[in-house]
């Protein structure tokens, strides 16, 4: 506006404004109002302002957990009158949501009447429904009168409202939160209360706890509607960065009908999905022909089973295929976006899970400190008054005289305050020998004396005052100790969390599946640790922690390693780190790649997953060698041996480019098979062992390095009907290790590698063990030391874990001792050695443990006493050397 345009009547003209700046400032004010006052929860109590105001209004109305319910219309009116003047259309839906079990993991409001349903029906009008605070909501409001939180004026400054609740109940993590603000949104999933309490206690015990340790206590969200979380990668990423995606599925089972058809039963739904839209979508998919194998969709939901949807599959259709199609095309499988955004000190922040734990603990520390200071002030004030009353009892005649001769209460107060109380009287009145100085009554004490009733002069009342004073002094000492020592505050928080867990926690509703469906940077999210990898003869693979198996003495019966299928048995077992590559070599001379973390995690007694579902194997192709590789070094090679005694050495770097379809590892002659692979370096020596108990040792340099497609050279000359069963790599020179040889009947021996002299490649070798009728033929060999432990498995699925040191070294050309006691018809199938890194800290503790299964039920007879002295005595009688024979 120009000066010429300004009014001339003396009135002040409005100042010119920059429209761009005005819009920015006004929009920013609006945005911050929405962010802080509407859409986002406070990290301390997990509530938005509307939710907090409803709970406070219900407390003002006296609607505690033990009271009768009251009309929701009155609650809404009280909330709108005192705290939230934004209309009932924003208050009542918020109130109703806090009373809906399918939205809240633990209800904050106990409702009576129709508050809607998971089917999609809305709540009844607020004049028909009633409500009161739930027990957990009362826990959140506990101690609010003890100056534990700050208050602020309400919208018209007639009342005071709390800025935040004391929040003893960890509401934000347990119930989660969702909201859309300006330019940002929050989507915090609910969790299991027991797991949250355990995680908070673990954080208090160790503030430096890492994410993997937190997830041992808090593995994943726990939605009120149940469901299945597919994989842990999305959870870990969300917990690590504050943002992630979870793939959530409805829980389903397949039931067989009498007419030969199958039914897919869905017993829950993904979080925040209602049933009516879901049924419409399913019907649309079937009617449009998108899914063709469904004959009928029925809803059998009732009060007992809130969700029970039955999808009948047509005859001849695969129910698993139909179920996968339903997950693919319908909301039965949904992606839940995790945005861990909350207000911290009035500002929105995206927080990792550890920050949520830290901020909750800090809030509770502040609440307990403020409560303790308040109680300390109250106790000191009351103790001061009681001191005056006790002094008055010892000066009662003088005090009565002063009061009677005073013209009015003001004069009496002044005269009482002028009285001098001697140290002797203080010592007797307060039972305090440390009171050595005279004093006088304070105004507060004088007022209390003037207001004292005559009944306080009785002996009983005097005793009560003395007891009260002693109790107050003890309380004061306790409060001061709490304020002086934060560890006492932390212990109080621990006790509160244990109490909450005991009173309110319930079982987890959401299942966590190991099936990963999203795209994630897995390596950055997966903890590096040892895993026992097992592969069966029919190609079923799994991984599990080494602690699953306990150590036993030599000669024991062992425990069940796996519930193998009929005719199947364990064939490969080894230990590798989760980040290692696994090179799968097959009998047809090909190699495939997998990471250890890509293998399915399973229990000890489960069968695992078929390798054909993980690798692109051709028909009839079988895994015969598995090599874990951390990095592909140029100073290492892979030595391969075939059943007919051919060996080939190839640089390890030749295998560093993985292909899903596999690549050629070596060329094979007609009828030959690859049976073993090992890593070697310059200076190593190779020992080959045969089925008939022969062995040959030669330098790895005797085999020149060849390309991947090459066929190799002769490693050992075999007699008719003999074949190679194993290969170990020995250090050049005097190797202190031993060669453990195991035969099919459970016998074997340990012989120092130094007893196997080096020969030229291609010879017949030396006698390693006598393959008598007692021993049977050789099954497997391994390089071991006294500190090692080995796992021996049988075709019947029995496993024993034992120390190598329990088997003393003996001569090369001998029969050996019993290593495992077998049932009739059973035979040893494989041998595996555990690495030293996994055994050093863990084996000693396991040996001290009771002989019980660590993971799941154990079949009767699979665990027996380890006392086999009698059997061992007879075994050692057969240990004498039979002389050395060379060919």
Secondary structure, 3 states (H helix, E strand, C coil): CCHHHCCCCCCCCCCCCCHHHHHHHHHHHHHHHHHHHHHCCECCCCCCHHHHHHHHHHHHCCCCCCCCCEEHHHHHHHHHHHCCCCCHHHHHHHHHHCCCCCCCCCCCEEEECCCCCCCCCCCCCCCCCEEEECHHHHHHHCCCCCCCCCEEECCCCCCEEECCCCCCCCHHHHHCEEEECCCCEEEECCCCHHHHHHHHHHHHHCCCCCHHHHHHHCCCCCCCCCCEEECCHHHHHHHHHCEEEEEEECCEEEEECCCCCEEEEECCCCCCCCHHHHHHHHHHHHHCCCCCCEEEEEECCCCCCCCCEEEEECCCCCHHHHHHHHHHHCCCEEEEEEECEEEECCEEEECCHHHHHHHHHHHHHHHHHHHHHHHHHHHHHHHHHHHHHHHHHHCHHHHHHHHHCCCCHHHHHHHHHCCEECHHHHHHHHCCCCCCCCEECCHHHHHHHHCCCHHHHCHHHHHHHHHHHHHHHHHHHHHHHHHHCHHHHHHHHHHHHHHHHHHHCCCCCCEEECCCCCCCCHHHHCCCCEEEEEEECCCEEEEECHHHCCCECCCCCCEECCCCCCCCCEEEEEEEECCCEEEEEECCCEEEEEEHHHCCECCCCCCCEEHHHCCCCCCCCCEEEEEEECCCCCCCEEEEEECCCEEEEEEHHHHCCCCCCCEECCCCCCCCCEEEEEEECCCCEEEEEECCCEEEEEEHHHCCECCCCCCCEECCCCCCCCCEEEEEEECCCCCCCEEEEEECCCEEEEEEHHHCCCCCCCCCCEECECCCCCCCCEEEEEEECCCCEEEEEECCCEEEEEEHHHCCCCCCCECCEECCCCCCCCCEEEEEEECHHHHCCCHHHHHHCCCCCCCCCCCCCCCCCCCCHHHHHHHHCCCCCCCCCEC
